[in-house]
Amino acid sequence: MTSLLEIFDPKAPPRAIGIDLGTTNSLVAYVKNERPTAIQDCDGRALLPSVVHYGAAGEVVVGENAARRAAESPRETIVSVKRFMGRGADDPETARLGPYAFSIPKAGEPNVVRFDVRGKAITPVEVSAEILRALKRLAEDELRSVGGAVITVPAYFDDAQRQATKDAGRLAGLEVLRLINEPTAAALAYGLEKKQNGKFAVYDLGGGTFDITILVLDNGVFQVRSTGGDSALGGDDMDRALAEEIFAKTGRDPKTASPGEVRVVLDVARRVKHGLTGAQEVEVENPFGKEPKSVVITRARFDELVEPLLARTGVACRRALKDAEIKPGELDGVILVGGSTRVPAVRSYVAKLFGKEPLGDIDPDQVVALGAAVQANLLAGHGDVEDVLLLDVIALSLGIEVGGGIVDRILPRNTTTPAAARSTYTTQEDNQTGFEIHVVQGERELAADCRSLAKFTLRGIPPMPAGLARLELTFRVDADGLLGVHAVEETTGIEQTVSVKPSYGLDDETVEQMLLDAIDHGEEDLAARRLAEARLEAHRIVTSTRKSVVADADLLLAGERESIEAAVAKLEEVAKGDDARRVQLHIEDLDAATKDFAGRRMNRAIAQAIEGQKLDTVEQTVEHAKGIEAAHAHAPLPPPPASR
């Protein structure tokens, strides 16, 4: 709390704060005397339990007092709400995450989770906003006024989850200056305080989520090389494993226990976990008051219980190292984040996994908030923001569906953010008057196997032959990791911009599975892509050939029409099959059948173009024709037409 000797300057500008909105605990920090400092409550506690209780009289209680009511009112007390952020109401994972009742969305309502609390539907965004309000009040007690906030999110939070976090901040009355990834915030705290350069792993094991980030620190530039993790893995899972052990030792079946009894056992398990951090065994009373009167849990048994959980973190760590193309021996250090990393078994596992003792000289519970405070201070204009550059990465590739259902990646996975990229497309049908733009996310070759993010249509394109319209798409991912898509048809100037806000988000486990699917199906995906491309090319050539035969029928020699039509029919037949190589061979056969006819058409077109023109005009015409030919040669495949 503020010292009585400090003098408050009413003219001083509001201070920016950093907030770690955690699964189990949250906290707020600011920069004081050029050092980030966690703000404590009147009892000297910096950690605010991320628990919200909704009382019968309409009162809302946050923090320790709410946590005390969880056992007696489990359905009215929301814990670990971060796990629900961005999830859909029909997500099967939601039922596993807590003893809550859920409201079914009404017709027309967004597909998001809603807790049914005393007959009122409450979203995770609203619950998170209550936690942020409590942190804001705590900061105002210390600083008098708050000018803005940097809020941290897990590295694998996608657009929906990040947007939900920003919405919660605004609902709490905060000006959200920026969202930054939790591991990046931790690196920021270490980078500024220790002035270190090198390659680092940030091992972040919190209450409900695990994140691993491989990054490079170089003279103030923090570049994330790769990310990974599991949004359903953390200290809460250790508590559940211990709770199951306690149920077993007391002879109780957890399936027949009431929600209140389960909550009591979880509280006991949490105390056991904390006790085993410094002791070899812990004895606790039987929470059910029956025989046996007490239960003893040893650290060795606890280590056995958490071993499968730690193995899951190892899988994500090895994949992140592989993605970053960095070997464990090349790392200069491992940064520990999250209260769960205090568990001795975790520290031992990390040391063995990476081959070196992890760093831990900054409080792992506070390091994320401290880094967020540093970033907030810089964004508020204190210090040289150019001296510190944060470069996060895109977790999964972003692109669009083009002709044949193929994915054209515009921003590949692990692209550093903020980022922007452009790509140009054209129409695949004559007189096509619109583009249907389907934005997808993932590593598979076909759009049907990727995650659909958004669809929108650009209309009003004047009818013209296929291939003449030019659609330029710009993908832009901002510093918060949110995607914006800008589309403009170059010949008319018609444009449209959308912010991609999917109805619910991906968790780390789903992202990991999508990456594994891309690897497992790599060969068949490439084969499917080649077939789709071959079919699309066959369709384009058949359509063009038929138009040419009708338009310039007088240039056909005797028997030439029959041979061309036979080649067209054979190509159409083969294109219905599944052999891309055969399709390509028959495309070449059709090219050979039309070669002489195409030459005569070209000669006529050139003669008509240059008739009666001066030499310099002819040269300009030829150069223009070359440009058009080049544009057609390099134009990516077109998106599905919106209208014809």
Helices and strands as residue ranges (DSSP letters): E 15-20, E 25-32, E 35-38, E 48-49, E 51-54, E 60-62, H 64-68, E 77-79, G 81-84, G 94-97, E 115-117, E 120-122, H 124-143, E 146-153, H 159-171, E 176-181, H 182-194, E 198-205, E 210-218, E 221-230, H 235-250, G 254-256, H 259-276, E 281-285, E 294-298, H 299-324, G 328-330, E 333-337, G 339-342, H 344-354, H 367-379, G 385-387, E 389-393, E 398-402, G 403-405, E 406-411, E 416-417, E 419-425, E 434-441, G 447-449, E 451-459, E 471-477, E 483-489, E 495-499, H 508-520, H 522-551, G 553-555, H 560-575, H 580-610, H 615-634
